[in-house]
């Protein structure tokens, strides 16, 4: 019996996910033949972000030829501006990025280089540029460090299936054929299990399933994972789906997957007795097997990461996920569906088991870093786990999510957690309005919550708050009150994760819409997999106001929180990198002093500024800075909301082409600094000043060509160039 467990693209590239190691451990513990894991998400990133692949992409994009066509136009429409924004940068930096990409990955995977913050930022920017090149090749599809989207909506089964066959826009067709299928053929599995966790994985997952079926029709393909809890019932109604997969496993997969392995190995392939399975029989009838509660988490083995490509993740130290509970012990929030859909029920692993899991994994994989992949840290574990870790003598660092349990997180408990290696806790704060929290059934008091936050910070643990904007009936003043509370307590809060509320059809609030003044929802008749709905409320903020308030939040966060400022945002967004830096520094205060708030390498005052020789420049007929500004200020309310995608719909783009003012020519220069990975756009006047900085002139002589009335502005421009380290430093005085 040979089993291939596959995690398809796209997931974060900084650490492994827990699904495959948990399933593999259970199957191996029950002597299921040969079980191999295929993390195609990280392998795809590693492949696309390679010198050879980026050079292939650049040849296909033909940026220089396409830029010449755009530069020849009298004016640029909106869609032209989109292309100009991307192609101008690729034409300037593409070859250099391809040449540097392997070094960028090496920086992210090497301790000494990763913790050199300026090298880290350069590597992160280079990775982003590489992904932009790949995305441009397959445009409008977009692959980033945080997601993968196509113009095909994951809310429509017909579009998902169409996306699996789009040779022009689906980058994973080529990747799977060239890299995944050869490895699968070498294994020649009897069963392929695909883990479908995120909407971004939907099209890649079904793409791979289709290719596998074309190669080996007899192999049984089963799909499981959290996303199926929301869409499997709807997907099962599409006959085309059953042409590429053979079964769905609902809820947790260990027990059903083992039963499926036994059936396939026996040759009977009788699926009727396998619990929590959906399948189609020979006469075309879709069968829903008997529901059975998930296995007791205490009976499950320690996750087994053997066979995962642990050296491929873009981090210098391995952060391993570990689930010490499943489900949510609170289970009352009216907006949440995880505790009813993905659960059901709450189950906890014994404290001594958790400590032993940590010990085994730490020793076997030579890491001390753990992410406790749980909904909430239960109060009893918060009180007992730290001491158990200390008693076992474990040297570990970890972080997790937790509920704001005012009585449970005493100062003594917080101090013990910090002493036992807890570096970060993320809390579901949501709002500072008592009324809104009561409507959510959060069961927390905002004032006591902030007292709890301060206790956690006093212990030395970093605090992250989750905030929700636009909950039905929430007013704009209430949302702004939340923002003001966060800003007033920013000395105790390190991160804030903000999202706009969307209505989940499986939630309590959806079932009781009238109680929350929801007077209308907007179903899409063609979206047979629709889960989240936009809506209209009779009271509180409109949806446009909620989105505008979200932008207020993000602007304020960038202004007041170090992790969101300037280039630090990159570091914040890449999963696990913030945690690793925090663990390395030992405390938030030291991290700020040594990294986040430390001035970058100072540029000494320059008597005769000389622009650095390695700077790459490209003359532009249109001002990229102005184009960037125009594209970034497109009013979100004029776009049709599209769940899990920020792509602009073709209909909206055509409307913008017709209605928005066109961009007029305005000479500019795009400058790329290979040392930092930064791209800047200079107006014609600023570019002339940079050109005059050739080492033969003083600053006064550089700016003497501009009229007296704007010389102070020209001087600031040259000073900004100096701060950006665009000048050679050997001339520093």
C-alpha positions as CSV (number, residue, x, y, z in Angstrom):
1,X,0.0,0.0,0.0
2,X,1.4,3.3,-1.1
3,X,-0.1,6.6,0.0
4,X,0.8,10.1,-1.2
5,X,-0.4,13.0,1.1
6,X,-0.2,16.3,-0.7
7,X,-0.4,19.9,0.5
8,X,-1.0,21.9,-2.7
9,X,0.0,25.5,-3.3
10,X,-0.6,28.1,-1.9
11,X,0.3,28.4,1.8
12,X,2.8,30.6,3.6
13,X,6.4,29.7,2.8
14,X,8.0,30.2,6.2
15,X,7.0,27.0,8.0
16,X,5.3,23.6,7.4
17,X,1.6,23.1,8.0
18,X,0.3,20.5,10.4
19,X,-2.2,18.6,8.3
20,X,0.2,16.2,6.5
21,X,2.4,15.4,9.5
22,X,-0.6,14.6,11.7
23,X,-2.1,12.3,9.1
24,X,1.2,10.7,8.2
25,X,1.9,10.0,11.9
26,X,-1.4,8.3,12.4
27,X,-1.1,6.1,9.2
28,X,2.5,5.2,10.0
29,X,1.5,4.3,13.6
30,X,-1.0,1.9,12.1
31,X,1.5,0.3,9.7
32,X,0.0,1.6,6.5
33,X,2.6,0.6,4.0
34,X,4.6,3.5,2.5
35,X,3.3,7.0,3.4
36,X,5.0,9.9,1.6
37,X,4.3,13.6,2.1
38,X,4.4,16.2,-0.7
39,X,4.5,19.8,0.3
40,X,4.0,21.2,-3.1
41,X,3.4,24.7,-1.8
42,X,6.9,25.3,-0.6
43,X,8.4,23.3,-3.5
44,X,6.5,25.5,-5.9
45,X,7.8,28.7,-4.3
46,X,11.3,27.3,-4.4
47,X,10.9,26.4,-8.0
48,X,9.4,29.7,-9.2
49,X,11.9,31.7,-7.2
50,X,15.0,30.3,-9.0
51,X,17.4,31.9,-11.4
52,X,16.5,29.5,-14.3
53,X,12.7,29.9,-13.8
54,X,12.8,33.7,-13.5
55,X,14.9,34.0,-16.6
56,X,12.4,31.8,-18.5
57,X,9.6,34.1,-17.2
58,X,11.4,37.2,-18.3
59,X,11.8,35.8,-21.8
60,X,8.0,35.2,-21.9
61,X,7.0,38.6,-20.5
62,X,9.1,40.6,-23.0
63,X,8.9,43.7,-20.7
64,X,11.1,45.9,-22.9
65,X,9.0,45.4,-26.0
66,X,5.8,45.9,-24.2
67,X,7.1,49.0,-22.5
68,X,8.0,50.5,-25.9
69,X,4.4,50.0,-27.0
70,X,3.1,51.7,-23.9
71,X,5.6,54.6,-24.2
72,X,4.5,55.1,-27.8
73,X,0.9,55.8,-26.7
74,X,-0.3,59.4,-26.5
75,X,-2.1,58.8,-23.2
76,X,-2.6,55.8,-20.9
77,X,-5.9,54.3,-19.9
78,X,-6.4,52.6,-16.5
79,X,-5.5,49.2,-17.9
80,X,-2.4,50.6,-19.6
81,X,-1.4,52.2,-16.2
82,X,-1.7,48.8,-14.5
83,X,0.7,47.3,-17.1
84,X,3.0,50.3,-17.0
85,X,3.3,50.0,-13.2
86,X,4.4,46.4,-13.4
87,X,6.4,46.3,-16.7
88,X,8.5,49.3,-16.0
89,X,9.8,47.8,-12.8
90,X,10.4,44.4,-14.4
91,X,12.2,45.9,-17.3
92,X,14.5,47.7,-14.8
93,X,15.1,45.0,-12.1
94,X,14.2,41.7,-13.7
95,X,17.6,40.5,-14.8
96,X,19.2,41.6,-11.5
97,X,16.5,39.9,-9.5
98,X,16.9,36.7,-11.4
99,X,20.7,36.8,-10.8
100,X,20.2,37.5,-7.0
101,X,17.2,35.3,-6.2
102,X,19.2,32.3,-5.0
103,X,21.2,34.6,-2.6
104,X,17.9,36.0,-1.4
105,X,16.7,32.6,-0.4
106,X,20.0,31.8,1.2
107,X,19.7,34.9,3.3
108,X,16.2,33.9,4.6
109,X,17.5,30.3,5.3
110,X,20.8,31.3,7.1
111,X,20.9,32.5,10.7
112,X,23.8,34.9,10.4
113,X,22.3,36.5,7.3
114,X,18.6,36.4,8.3
115,X,19.2,38.3,11.6
116,X,21.2,41.0,9.8
117,X,18.1,43.1,9.4
118,X,19.2,45.1,6.4
119,X,20.1,41.9,4.6
120,X,16.8,40.4,5.6
121,X,14.9,43.4,4.2
122,X,16.9,43.1,0.9
123,X,16.1,39.4,0.6
124,X,12.4,40.0,1.3
125,X,12.2,42.7,-1.3
126,X,14.0,40.5,-3.8
127,X,11.6,37.6,-3.1
128,X,8.6,40.0,-3.7
129,X,10.1,41.2,-7.0
130,X,10.6,37.6,-8.1
131,X,6.9,36.8,-7.3
132,X,5.9,39.9,-9.2
133,X,7.7,38.6,-12.3
134,X,6.0,35.2,-12.1
135,X,2.6,36.9,-11.6
136,X,3.2,39.1,-14.6
137,X,3.9,36.0,-16.7
138,X,0.5,34.6,-15.7
139,X,-1.4,37.8,-15.4
140,X,-4.0,38.5,-14.2
141,X,-3.2,35.6,-11.8
142,X,-1.2,36.7,-8.8
143,X,1.1,34.7,-6.6
144,X,2.4,36.5,-3.5
145,X,3.9,35.5,-0.2
146,X,0.4,35.6,1.2
147,X,-1.9,34.2,-1.4
148,X,-2.7,33.0,-4.9
149,X,-5.7,34.3,-6.9
150,X,-6.9,34.0,-10.5
151,X,-9.6,35.7,-12.4
152,X,-11.6,32.5,-11.8
153,X,-13.7,32.8,-8.7
154,X,-13.3,30.2,-6.0
155,X,-17.0,30.7,-5.2
156,X,-18.0,29.1,-8.5
157,X,-17.3,25.4,-9.2
158,X,-17.4,25.9,-12.9
159,X,-14.7,28.6,-12.7
160,X,-12.6,26.4,-10.4
161,X,-12.7,23.6,-13.0
162,X,-12.1,26.1,-15.9
163,X,-9.1,27.4,-14.0
164,X,-7.5,24.0,-13.8
165,X,-7.2,23.9,-17.6
166,X,-6.1,27.4,-18.3
167,X,-2.5,27.0,-19.7
168,X,-2.0,30.7,-20.0
169,X,-3.0,31.8,-16.5
170,X,-2.5,28.8,-14.2
171,X,1.2,28.6,-13.3
172,X,0.8,25.3,-11.5
173,X,0.0,23.3,-14.6
174,X,3.6,23.6,-15.8
175,X,4.9,23.1,-12.3
176,X,2.9,20.0,-11.6
177,X,3.8,18.4,-14.9
178,X,7.5,19.1,-14.7
179,X,8.0,18.6,-10.9
180,X,5.2,17.0,-9.0
181,X,4.0,14.3,-11.4
182,X,7.5,12.8,-11.9
183,X,7.8,12.3,-8.1
184,X,4.3,10.9,-7.9
185,X,5.0,8.5,-10.8
186,X,8.2,7.3,-8.9
187,X,6.0,6.5,-5.9
188,X,3.1,5.1,-7.9
189,X,0.6,5.5,-5.1
190,X,-2.6,3.6,-4.6
191,X,-4.2,6.5,-2.8
192,X,-3.6,10.3,-3.0
193,X,-4.9,12.5,-0.2
194,X,-5.0,16.2,-0.9
195,X,-5.3,18.6,2.0
196,X,-7.5,21.6,1.1
197,X,-7.2,24.2,3.8
198,X,-7.4,27.6,2.2
199,X,-9.4,29.0,-0.7
200,X,-6.2,29.9,-2.4
201,X,-5.5,26.1,-2.8
202,X,-8.8,25.3,-4.5
203,X,-7.8,25.7,-8.1
204,X,-4.2,24.3,-7.6
205,X,-5.7,21.3,-5.8
206,X,-8.2,20.4,-8.5
207,X,-5.5,21.1,-11.1
208,X,-3.3,18.5,-9.6
209,X,-6.2,16.0,-9.1
210,X,-7.1,16.3,-12.8
211,X,-3.5,15.7,-13.9
212,X,-3.2,12.7,-11.7
213,X,-6.3,11.2,-13.0
214,X,-5.1,11.7,-16.6
215,X,-1.9,9.9,-15.7
216,X,-3.4,7.1,-13.5
217,X,-7.3,6.8,-13.6
218,X,-7.3,3.9,-11.2
219,X,-5.7,5.8,-8.3
220,X,-8.2,6.8,-5.6
221,X,-8.0,10.6,-4.9
222,X,-9.6,11.8,-1.7
223,X,-9.7,15.5,-0.6
224,X,-10.0,16.6,3.0
225,X,-9.3,19.8,5.0
226,X,-11.0,22.7,6.6
227,X,-12.3,24.3,3.5
228,X,-14.4,21.3,2.7
229,X,-16.5,21.9,5.8
230,X,-17.9,25.0,3.9
231,X,-18.0,23.9,0.3
232,X,-18.0,20.0,0.0
233,X,-21.8,19.7,0.1
234,X,-22.1,22.2,-2.8
235,X,-19.2,20.8,-4.7
236,X,-20.7,17.3,-4.5
237,X,-23.6,18.4,-6.7
238,X,-21.3,19.1,-9.7
239,X,-20.9,15.9,-11.7
240,X,-17.6,17.3,-13.2
241,X,-16.0,17.3,-9.8
242,X,-16.4,13.5,-9.5
243,X,-14.4,13.2,-12.7
244,X,-11.3,14.3,-10.9
245,X,-11.7,13.1,-7.4
246,X,-13.2,10.0,-5.8
247,X,-14.2,11.1,-2.3
248,X,-14.3,13.8,0.3
249,X,-13.3,13.3,3.9
250,X,-15.2,15.6,6.2
251,X,-14.0,16.9,9.5
252,X,-10.8,15.5,11.0
253,X,-9.1,13.0,8.7
254,X,-7.2,10.4,10.7
255,X,-9.9,7.8,11.3
256,X,-11.6,8.0,7.9
257,X,-8.3,8.1,6.0
258,X,-7.0,5.0,7.8
259,X,-10.3,3.2,7.0
260,X,-10.0,4.2,3.4
261,X,-6.5,2.9,3.2
262,X,-7.7,-0.5,4.6
263,X,-10.4,-0.7,2.0
264,X,-8.1,0.1,-0.9
265,X,-5.4,-2.2,0.3
266,X,-8.0,-5.1,0.6
267,X,-9.1,-4.6,-3.0
268,X,-12.8,-4.2,-2.0
269,X,-13.0,-0.5,-2.2
270,X,-16.3,-0.5,-0.4
271,X,-16.6,3.1,0.7
272,X,-20.1,2.8,2.3
273,X,-18.8,2.0,5.8
274,X,-16.2,4.7,6.1
275,X,-17.4,7.4,8.5
276,X,-17.6,11.1,7.5
277,X,-17.1,10.4,3.9
278,X,-18.8,11.8,0.8
279,X,-18.5,9.8,-2.5
280,X,-20.3,8.9,-5.7
281,X,-21.3,5.3,-6.4
282,X,-21.3,3.5,-9.7
283,X,-24.9,4.7,-10.6
284,X,-23.9,8.3,-10.1
285,X,-25.6,8.8,-6.7
286,X,-23.7,10.9,-4.2
287,X,-23.5,9.1,-0.9
288,X,-23.1,10.7,2.6
289,X,-21.8,8.2,5.0
290,X,-22.6,8.0,8.7
291,X,-21.3,10.8,10.9
292,X,-18.9,9.8,13.6
293,X,-17.2,12.1,16.2
294,X,-13.5,12.7,15.7
295,X,-10.9,10.6,17.5
296,X,-9.9,11.5,21.0
297,X,-6.9,13.8,20.6
298,X,-5.2,12.0,23.5
299,X,-5.0,8.9,21.4
300,X,-3.2,10.5,18.5
301,X,0.5,10.2,18.0
302,X,3.0,13.0,17.9
303,X,3.0,14.6,14.4
304,X,5.7,13.1,12.1
305,X,7.5,15.5,9.9
306,X,9.8,12.9,8.3
307,X,9.8,13.3,4.6
308,X,8.8,17.0,4.7
309,X,11.2,19.3,2.8
310,X,12.3,21.0,6.0
311,X,15.3,22.6,4.5
312,X,13.2,24.4,1.9
313,X,11.1,26.8,4.0
314,X,12.1,30.4,3.9
315,X,13.3,30.7,7.5
316,X,16.7,30.1,9.2
317,X,15.2,28.2,12.1
318,X,12.4,25.6,12.0
319,X,9.1,26.7,13.6
320,X,7.0,23.6,14.0
321,X,3.2,23.7,14.4
322,X,1.7,21.6,17.2
323,X,-2.0,21.2,18.2
324,X,-2.6,20.7,21.9
325,X,-6.4,21.2,21.5
326,X,-8.9,20.8,18.7
327,X,-12.1,22.9,18.6
328,X,-13.0,25.9,20.7
329,X,-13.9,25.6,24.4
330,X,-15.9,28.9,24.3
331,X,-18.0,28.3,21.2
332,X,-20.4,31.1,21.6
333,X,-19.3,34.0,19.3
334,X,-22.1,34.5,16.8
335,X,-19.8,35.4,13.9
336,X,-17.6,32.4,14.2
337,X,-18.2,29.0,12.5
338,X,-15.0,27.1,13.3
339,X,-16.4,25.5,16.5
340,X,-19.5,24.2,14.7
341,X,-18.3,23.5,11.1
342,X,-14.7,22.3,11.5
343,X,-15.1,20.8,15.0
344,X,-17.3,19.6,16.3
345,X,-16.6,19.8,20.0
346,X,-13.6,20.8,22.1
347,X,-10.9,18.3,23.0
348,X,-7.6,18.8,24.8
349,X,-4.5,16.8,24.8
350,X,-3.0,16.0,28.3
351,X,-0.4,18.4,29.6
352,X,2.2,15.6,29.9
353,X,1.5,14.5,26.3
354,X,2.0,18.1,25.1
355,X,5.3,18.4,26.9
356,X,6.5,15.1,25.6
357,X,5.4,16.1,22.0
358,X,7.6,19.2,22.4
359,X,10.5,17.3,23.7
360,X,10.3,14.7,20.9
361,X,10.0,17.2,18.1
362,X,12.6,19.5,19.6
363,X,15.2,16.7,19.8
364,X,14.3,15.0,16.5
365,X,14.2,18.1,14.4
366,X,16.7,20.2,16.3
367,X,14.5,23.2,16.9
368,X,13.2,25.0,20.0
369,X,10.5,27.0,18.2
370,X,6.8,26.1,18.2
371,X,3.5,27.5,17.0
372,X,0.6,26.1,19.0
373,X,-1.9,25.8,16.2
374,X,-5.1,26.1,18.3
375,X,-8.2,28.2,18.5
376,X,-7.6,29.4,22.0
377,X,-5.3,28.5,24.9
378,X,-7.7,27.1,27.5
379,X,-7.4,28.6,31.1
380,X,-6.4,25.3,32.6
381,X,-3.6,24.9,30.1
382,X,-2.5,28.5,30.6
383,X,-2.2,27.7,34.3
384,X,-0.5,24.3,34.1
385,X,1.4,24.0,30.8
386,X,4.2,26.6,31.7
387,X,5.1,24.8,34.9
388,X,5.1,21.5,33.1
389,X,7.5,22.8,30.5
390,X,9.8,24.2,33.2
391,X,9.6,21.0,35.2
392,X,10.7,19.0,32.1
393,X,13.7,21.3,31.6
394,X,12.6,22.2,28.1
395,X,14.3,25.1,26.4
396,X,11.6,26.1,23.9
397,X,10.0,29.3,22.5
398,X,6.3,29.3,21.5
399,X,3.3,31.4,20.6
400,X,-0.4,30.9,20.3
401,X,-3.9,32.4,20.2
402,X,-5.9,32.9,23.4
403,X,-9.2,34.2,24.6
404,X,-9.2,37.2,26.8
405,X,-10.0,35.3,30.0
406,X,-9.9,38.1,32.6
407,X,-9.6,35.9,35.7
408,X,-7.4,33.2,34.2
409,X,-4.5,35.3,33.0
410,X,-3.3,36.5,36.4
411,X,0.1,38.2,36.7
412,X,1.5,35.0,38.1
413,X,0.2,33.0,35.2
414,X,1.6,35.5,32.7
415,X,5.0,35.5,34.3
416,X,5.1,31.7,34.3
417,X,4.2,31.6,30.6
418,X,7.0,34.0,29.8
419,X,9.4,32.0,31.9
420,X,8.4,28.8,30.0
421,X,9.1,30.4,26.6
422,X,5.9,32.1,25.5
423,X,7.0,35.0,23.3
424,X,3.7,36.1,21.8
425,X,0.0,35.8,22.3
426,X,-2.7,36.8,19.9
427,X,-6.1,37.7,21.5
428,X,-9.5,38.1,19.9
429,X,-10.2,41.7,21.1
430,X,-12.6,42.7,18.3
431,X,-14.0,45.9,19.8
432,X,-13.8,48.2,22.7
433,X,-17.5,48.8,22.7
434,X,-19.4,46.9,25.4
435,X,-22.6,46.9,23.3
436,X,-20.9,45.5,20.2
437,X,-19.1,42.8,22.3
438,X,-22.4,41.8,23.9
439,X,-24.0,41.5,20.5
440,X,-21.1,39.3,19.4
441,X,-21.5,37.1,22.5
442,X,-17.8,37.5,23.2
443,X,-18.3,37.3,27.0
444,X,-15.5,39.8,27.7
445,X,-15.2,43.3,29.2
446,X,-13.0,45.7,27.2
447,X,-11.6,47.5,30.3
448,X,-10.7,44.2,32.0
449,X,-9.3,43.0,28.7
450,X,-6.9,45.9,28.5
451,X,-5.9,45.3,32.1
452,X,-5.1,41.7,31.0
453,X,-3.1,42.9,28.0
454,X,-1.0,45.0,30.3
455,X,-0.3,42.0,32.6
456,X,0.8,40.0,29.6
457,X,3.1,42.8,28.4
458,X,4.5,43.3,32.0
459,X,5.6,39.7,31.9
460,X,7.5,40.3,28.7
461,X,5.2,38.6,26.2
462,X,4.4,40.3,22.9
463,X,0.7,41.1,22.4
464,X,-1.3,40.9,19.2
465,X,-4.9,42.0,19.0
466,X,-7.5,40.8,16.4
467,X,-10.0,43.6,15.6
468,X,-13.2,43.4,13.6
469,X,-14.7,46.4,11.8
470,X,-18.3,46.6,10.4
471,X,-20.0,44.1,12.7
472,X,-23.8,44.5,12.1
473,X,-25.1,47.6,13.9
474,X,-21.6,48.9,14.8
475,X,-21.4,52.6,14.3
476,X,-18.5,54.5,13.0
477,X,-18.0,56.2,16.3
478,X,-17.8,52.8,18.1
479,X,-15.2,51.6,15.6
480,X,-13.2,54.8,16.1
481,X,-13.5,54.3,19.8
482,X,-11.8,50.9,19.3
483,X,-9.0,52.6,17.4
484,X,-8.5,55.3,20.0
485,X,-8.4,52.7,22.8
486,X,-5.7,50.8,20.9
487,X,-3.7,53.9,20.2
488,X,-4.0,55.0,23.9
489,X,-2.6,51.6,24.9
490,X,0.0,51.2,22.2
491,X,2.8,50.9,24.8
492,X,1.3,47.5,25.7
493,X,0.3,46.3,22.2
494,X,2.8,45.3,19.6
495,X,0.6,44.2,16.7
496,X,-3.0,44.7,15.5
497,X,-4.6,42.5,12.9
498,X,-7.7,44.2,11.4
499,X,-10.4,42.8,9.1
500,X,-13.7,43.9,7.8
501,X,-16.6,41.7,8.9
502,X,-18.2,39.4,6.2
503,X,-21.3,37.4,6.8
504,X,-20.7,33.6,6.9
505,X,-23.7,31.5,6.0
506,X,-22.9,28.9,8.6
507,X,-22.8,31.4,11.4
508,X,-25.4,32.1,14.1
509,X,-25.7,35.6,12.9
510,X,-26.6,34.5,9.4
511,X,-29.4,32.3,10.8
512,X,-30.6,35.2,13.1
513,X,-30.1,38.1,10.7
514,X,-33.2,40.0,11.8
515,X,-31.9,40.2,15.3
516,X,-28.9,42.1,13.9
517,X,-30.8,44.6,11.7
518,X,-29.6,42.8,8.5
519,X,-32.3,43.7,6.0
520,X,-30.7,42.4,2.9
521,X,-28.0,40.0,1.8
522,X,-26.5,39.8,-1.7
523,X,-26.3,36.3,-2.9
524,X,-24.7,35.7,-6.3
525,X,-26.9,33.3,-8.3
526,X,-24.0,32.0,-10.3
527,X,-21.8,31.5,-7.2
528,X,-22.7,27.9,-6.2
529,X,-19.9,27.8,-3.6
530,X,-20.7,31.2,-2.0
531,X,-20.0,31.1,1.7
532,X,-19.5,34.8,2.6
533,X,-22.1,37.5,1.8
534,X,-22.1,41.2,1.6
535,X,-25.1,42.7,3.2
536,X,-27.1,45.8,4.2
537,X,-27.9,46.8,7.7
538,X,-30.8,49.1,8.9
539,X,-28.5,50.6,11.5
540,X,-24.8,51.2,12.1
541,X,-22.2,51.7,9.4
542,X,-22.8,51.1,5.8
543,X,-20.4,48.6,4.1
544,X,-18.7,51.5,2.4
545,X,-18.2,53.2,5.7
546,X,-16.8,50.0,7.2
547,X,-14.2,49.7,4.4
548,X,-13.3,53.4,4.7
549,X,-12.9,52.9,8.5
550,X,-10.7,49.9,7.8
551,X,-8.4,52.2,5.8
552,X,-8.4,54.7,8.7
553,X,-7.2,51.9,11.0
554,X,-4.4,50.8,8.7
555,X,-3.2,54.3,8.2
556,X,-3.1,54.9,12.0
557,X,-1.4,51.6,12.6
558,X,1.4,52.5,10.1
559,X,1.8,55.8,11.9
560,X,1.9,54.5,15.5
561,X,3.1,50.9,15.6
562,X,6.8,50.1,14.8
563,X,6.1,46.7,13.1
564,X,3.9,48.5,10.6
565,X,6.2,51.4,9.8
566,X,8.1,51.7,6.6
567,X,10.0,48.5,5.7
568,X,9.1,46.8,8.9
569,X,5.8,45.9,7.3
570,X,7.5,43.2,5.2
571,X,8.8,41.6,8.3
572,X,5.4,41.7,10.0
573,X,3.6,40.1,7.1
574,X,5.8,37.0,6.7
575,X,4.5,34.3,9.0
576,X,6.9,33.3,11.7
577,X,9.6,35.8,10.9
578,X,8.4,38.3,13.6
579,X,8.2,35.4,16.1
580,X,11.8,34.3,15.3
581,X,13.1,37.8,15.6
582,X,11.3,38.2,18.9
583,X,12.7,35.0,20.2
584,X,16.2,36.0,19.1
585,X,16.0,39.4,20.8
586,X,14.6,38.0,24.0
587,X,12.2,40.9,24.6
588,X,10.1,43.4,22.6
589,X,12.0,46.2,24.1
590,X,15.3,44.8,22.9
591,X,13.9,44.0,19.5
592,X,12.8,47.6,19.1
593,X,16.1,49.0,20.3
594,X,18.3,46.7,18.3
595,X,16.2,46.3,15.1
596,X,12.8,48.0,14.5
597,X,13.6,51.5,15.8
598,X,17.4,51.5,15.2
599,X,18.3,53.9,12.4
600,X,19.5,52.1,9.3
601,X,23.2,52.4,8.5
602,X,23.8,56.1,8.7
603,X,24.8,58.0,5.6
604,X,27.5,60.4,6.5
605,X,27.3,64.0,5.3
606,X,28.7,64.2,1.8
607,X,30.6,67.3,0.7
608,X,30.6,66.3,-3.0
609,X,27.8,63.7,-3.5
610,X,28.5,61.0,-6.0
611,X,25.6,58.7,-7.0
612,X,26.5,55.1,-6.4
613,X,27.8,53.3,-9.5
614,X,25.7,50.2,-9.1
615,X,22.3,52.0,-9.2
616,X,20.2,50.9,-12.1
617,X,18.1,53.5,-13.9
618,X,15.4,53.6,-16.5
619,X,14.0,56.7,-18.2
620,X,10.2,56.7,-18.4
621,X,7.8,58.7,-20.6
622,X,5.2,58.5,-17.9
623,X,5.6,59.3,-14.2
624,X,5.5,56.0,-12.3
625,X,5.0,57.7,-8.9
626,X,1.9,59.5,-10.2
627,X,0.6,56.2,-11.7
628,X,1.2,54.4,-8.4
629,X,-0.7,57.1,-6.6
630,X,-3.7,57.0,-9.0
631,X,-3.9,53.2,-8.9
632,X,-3.6,53.0,-5.1
633,X,-6.5,55.5,-4.6
634,X,-9.1,53.7,-6.6
635,X,-12.1,53.9,-4.3
636,X,-12.8,50.4,-2.9
637,X,-16.5,51.2,-2.9
638,X,-16.5,51.5,-6.7
639,X,-15.3,47.9,-6.9
640,X,-17.5,44.9,-6.6
641,X,-16.5,43.0,-3.4
642,X,-14.9,39.7,-4.3
643,X,-14.2,37.3,-1.5
644,X,-10.6,36.1,-1.1
645,X,-9.4,38.2,-4.0
646,X,-8.3,41.8,-4.6
647,X,-8.2,41.4,-8.4
648,X,-10.2,43.9,-10.4
649,X,-13.0,42.4,-12.3
650,X,-12.9,42.7,-16.1
651,X,-16.2,44.7,-16.0
652,X,-14.7,47.2,-13.5
653,X,-11.5,47.6,-15.5
654,X,-13.5,48.3,-18.7
655,X,-15.5,50.9,-16.9
656,X,-12.4,52.5,-15.5
657,X,-10.9,52.6,-19.0
658,X,-14.0,54.4,-20.2
659,X,-14.6,56.8,-17.3
660,X,-11.3,57.7,-15.6
661,X,-9.1,60.5,-16.9
662,X,-6.2,59.3,-18.9
663,X,-2.6,59.7,-17.8
664,X,-0.7,62.3,-19.7
665,X,3.1,61.9,-20.5
666,X,5.4,63.2,-17.9
667,X,9.1,62.3,-18.0
668,X,10.5,60.4,-14.9
669,X,13.3,58.1,-14.0
670,X,13.0,54.8,-12.1
671,X,15.9,53.9,-9.9
672,X,16.7,50.5,-8.4
673,X,19.3,50.1,-5.7
674,X,20.6,46.5,-5.8
675,X,22.1,46.8,-2.4
676,X,18.7,47.4,-0.7
677,X,16.3,46.1,-3.2
678,X,14.4,49.3,-3.2
679,X,12.8,51.0,-6.3
680,X,12.2,54.7,-6.4
681,X,10.7,57.0,-9.0
682,X,12.1,60.5,-9.5
683,X,10.5,63.3,-11.4
684,X,12.5,64.7,-14.3
685,X,13.8,67.6,-12.1
686,X,14.8,65.2,-9.3
687,X,16.5,62.8,-11.7
688,X,18.5,65.7,-13.1
689,X,19.7,66.5,-9.6
690,X,20.7,62.9,-9.1
691,X,22.6,63.0,-12.5
692,X,24.5,66.0,-11.3
693,X,25.7,64.2,-8.2
694,X,28.8,62.9,-10.0
695,X,31.3,63.6,-7.2
696,X,32.7,66.8,-8.9
697,X,30.1,69.2,-7.4
698,X,29.2,70.4,-3.9
699,X,25.6,70.2,-2.9
700,X,25.3,73.9,-3.5
701,X,26.6,73.5,-7.0
702,X,24.3,70.5,-7.6
703,X,21.2,72.6,-6.9
704,X,22.4,75.9,-8.5
705,X,20.7,75.1,-11.8
706,X,17.2,75.4,-10.2
707,X,15.4,78.7,-9.7
708,X,16.1,80.4,-6.3
709,X,12.5,80.0,-5.2
710,X,12.6,76.2,-5.2
711,X,16.2,75.7,-4.1
712,X,15.2,74.8,-0.5
713,X,13.0,72.0,-2.0
714,X,15.9,70.9,-4.2
715,X,18.1,70.8,-1.2
716,X,15.6,68.6,0.6
717,X,15.5,66.3,-2.4
718,X,19.3,65.8,-2.4
719,X,19.2,65.3,1.4
720,X,16.5,62.6,0.9
721,X,18.8,60.9,-1.7
722,X,21.6,60.9,0.9
723,X,19.3,59.4,3.6
724,X,18.3,56.7,1.1
725,X,22.1,56.0,0.7
726,X,22.1,56.6,-3.0
727,X,25.6,58.2,-2.7
728,X,29.0,56.7,-2.4
729,X,30.1,56.7,1.2
730,X,33.9,56.9,0.7
731,X,33.4,60.6,0.2
732,X,31.7,61.0,3.5
733,X,33.2,63.7,5.8
